[in-house]
């Protein structure tokens, strides 16, 4: 349990009520600021805005699968899901077919994201 919260139910319910009330105030302020901003913005052009990249401006698209080559800090070649937090910085994007082939050739699946559970399923 967190040490900064009271242990009894009465005070916990009081804090819950206060937090809900404060959250209502915050959401009302957000709505007011959004209304104010939309009133101050110039009218939108009639042409469609340019398409934005899925990963955000200046960021590369996250690959579906990746290969972390054996090297310093990585004792064996590992296969990761593209969004795995344990993938490291040097992930090479690969297709699902290549990831399956690497697993068949002895590459280790990541113990965190377990890509073998998805890649080894019958299609």
PELINVEN-V487079 format. One line per field, one symbol per residue. ss: DSSP state (H for helix, E for strand, - for the rest). Layout:
ss=???
This chain:
ss=--------HHHHHHHHHHHHHHHHHHHHHHHHHHHHHHHH------------------------EEEE--E--E---EEEE---------EEEE-HHHHHHHHH---EE-----HHHHH----
